[in-house]
Amino acid sequence: MKIYRVAMLGCRSRGTSAAQGYNAHPRTEVVGLCDLVQERVNTLGDELGVSARYDDLDKMIEETSPDIVVIPTGTEFHYPLLMRVLEHGVNVDVEKPICTDLVQADEVVAKAQEKGVRIAVHHQGRVGASMKAVWTAYQEGRIGELRYIQGSGKGYYAGYGLMNIGTHILNNFFKFAGHCRSVSAVGLTDGHPITPRDVVPSPSGMGTIACEQVTAALSFDNNVTADLLQHRFPVVDSAAYMLELYGTEGRLIWKSGSAWVLPQPHFLPDGERDRWEPLDLIYHEDFDPKGSAGETEFWFADDYVQALDEGRSHECSGDEALHVIEVLMGIFESAAYQKAVELPQDQRDHPLLRWRREHGLEEPESMPRGYGDWLKAEDERLGRATGG
């Protein structure tokens, strides 16, 4: 069976995690590493035993002939790197979100179609062991007909949380409910509805954002609705990151690394009737829990192998990632204009920048890239003493 050749374009933490997943899979081989910082290339190369090390992506692609190029870089670099790699006619695996706005995402997806190659976007939780357990229970009919989903982030500043963890949550929504038809959102900053002056650059290079707190209502086909909660907490708390599915006969909870089922549709705290049951997580038969690879990274690599074998898109495809951006931009537009937004949008420019222009404002001034420093700067803008 074909062994797929993988080249890494970026060797920091996310690149290391992805590389470990591909290195562990029996059907993929990491054949090249590229980073502008030689120390990162050497550290990862020594760990994986990869001698082909570069600081020029074009040279790496030309000399290693990869089937997949992985792009685990900062979001602001996704668009130029994707367009450059896709010109080589090679499949890509890019860190989420695919791009910072719809104009960029549209061009990337169109370029992949032009070149006849696939895009996978690294929403690894959608294909991991806990999600497979939830999906299996759902497919078995253990909660009946799906009617409602709720998802929550980790407590980041909401606009940043949407572009970061929100991308994972939305991608998971799509697995169960299909694509979103409309969105209506309430967005607050400092306790008041956002104004054009609350539009700011995101930390971590994730484009333009707004909202310290967001509550978004989404509608899907088949009478399914969902709420997406992104609320800033005093301290970021990963325990808040979860997905809950409400069915006519029960409920399911997904969290990273765990899954649960409640064999009744409603919460009734009266002893025996209130029994959440843990689900057995589903691991790939070739996954080694004692190895360096994470199980979600292994499963993500496995789905790419199967997709390329079968001539189909990865479950976390470029089209799915493009729709994630449509929903995110819809949330920002709804919060700004205080109206429901139908999807997909005809206007593909960034709604928050459009909103500022309509009020005679230029693009917002730059802010620190690191999240901690960014929070301090934002709290200072809002007249607060310290970040949190």
C-alpha positions, 0 to 999 in steps of 0.5 A: 500500500502507498506510503504518503510522503509528508513535509513539515513547513513549521517546527514549533509546538503545533508542527511538532505535534502534527509531525509526531502523528504523521511519524507514528502512522504506518502509512505516512513518512516525514521526509522533510522539515522546514523552518526559518529557525534552524534550532527548531528544525534540528530539534525536531529532525533529531527526534524523528530521524529526518535528515532533510532540513530546510529554510526554503519551502520551495526547495524542500518541496522540489527535493523531497516530492511530498504528497502532503505539506503540513503548514502549522504556522501562525494564522497570518501566514496561512494565506501566503504560504497556502497559495505558494505551496498550492502552486506546486500542486501538492495536498496540504494540511494547514493549522486552523483557522484556514485564513483570517477572512473569507476573501482569503479563504475563497481564493485558497479553496479555489486554488486547490480546486484549480490544481486538483489537490486536497486541503485538510484543516487541522481540526483534529478533535473532530476525528479523535477517540472521544469524538468517535465514541460520541459519533458511534453512540449517536449513529446507534440512535442512543439519543434519538433524533438530534434537536439542539447542540451547545458548545463552549470555549475556554474563556478567552476574550470572545473574538479571539476565542471564536477564531481560536477554539471556536473554529474547532467547536463549529467544525464539530457542529457540522459533523452532526448538524451539517452546514449552518443556514443563519446566525444571530449573535449578541456581542458585548465589550465591557458590558455594552453592545460593541461599537466600531471602536471596539473592533481590534486586531486579534492576538496571535495574528488571527485577523480582525475581531471584536467582542469580549463576550459572545452568545451566538444562536445558529440554525441548521437544516433538519430543525437543529439549532445550536448555541455557541458560547465564547465568554471571557473568564478571569482565568482561561479554563480548559474544563469549560471547552465542551460540546453537548448534544440534545436528542429526543431520547438522551444527551451526549457530551464530548470533551477532549479525552472523554465522552458521556451519554445520558440515556434520557433527554432531560436532566432530572437530579433524582437519584437513579434517573440522573446517570451520565454514563462514560463512553469507551473511547475509540483508538486506532488499532495501530496507535501506541499510547506509550509513543510520542504521538497524540491519538487525535494527531494519529487519527487526523493522519489516518483520515488523510491517508484514507481520503487520499486512498479513496480520492475524497476530501479529508473529513476536516476539508477546505470546504468545511474550513471555509464554512467555519469562516463564513459562520465566524464572519456571520457572528461578527456581522450579526453582533455589529449590525444587531441583525440575523445573518443568512449564510453563505454571505454575498459580501465576502469582505470582513464585516467588522472592517466594513463597519468601521469604514461606514463610520469613517474609521480606518483599520484599527491600530496594531496591538501586541501579538502575545495574548497576555500582553494583548489583554493588558493593552485591551484593558488599558483601552477600556480604562481598566487597570490590569489584564486578566 
